[in-house]
Amino acid sequence: MCLAVPACVESLMDGDRAVVSLEGLKREISVALVPEVAIGDYVIVHVGYALSRLDPDEAQRTLALFAEIGGDACAS
């Protein structure tokens, strides 16, 4: 099963790339589909691409639900 998960943007890189963090795991992703993204924003990430920005409260609720069900949102 594939999931799109919320992750926090930690840094922006050249070439529409960014580093995001989810529970301490850092990944480099493409932000080409979300050009207005900024450091500190939450984005929905699916297969290495940010699909959209996400409200921080909604991101926290979603992450809390993953933790509650014992799912590993970072599993790939």
N, C-alpha and C positions, 0 to 999 in steps of 0.2 A: 504494500500500500504506500502511496506517495502522499505526503502532507505538505502543505504550505504552512510555514511557521513564522511567528513574529521574531524579529531580531533587531537589535539596536545598532545603529550605524556608529562605529567608533572612529573611522577615518575615511577620508575621500582620497582617491588616487587618480592619476592620469588615466585617460582612455575610458571614461565611464565605468570605473571600477571603484569598489569600496571594501573596507573591512568591517564585518559585522560581528557582534558577540551575542551568544546565547548560552547562558549558564556557564560562562567562562570559556567556551569553545569559540575560537576566532576563525572566520572563514572569509576568503576573498570572493566577492560576488560581482555581478554586473548590475549597474544601476542605470543602464541605457534606457530602460522603460520608465524610469522615474527621475527625470532630469532635475526636478526641484528638490531633491533630497538633500538634507543637511546633517552634519554631525549631531548626534543625540536623537535623531528621528528613529521611530520604529518603522520597519518595513516588513511586508509579507514576502518571505523568500521561498521559492520553489525551484528546485534543480539548478541552483546557482544564480538565479535571477531575482532581483527585487521586482515584484509585480505592482505594488502600490504602497503608499504611506499608510500608516495606521495610527489612530489615536492612542496615546500612551496608556490611558486607562483601559481601553479595550485590549491592548497588548498584554497588560498585566493580568487582566481577567483570563485571557486565553492561556497564558503561561501557567497561571494557577490551576486551571482545569487540567492541563497536561500533567502537572505535578500530582493533582488529586487522583487521577486515574492510574498514576504510576507509569505513564508513557514517557518514553525518551524522545522528546521532540527533535533532538539532534541526530537521531539515528539515520544513517543513509544506506 
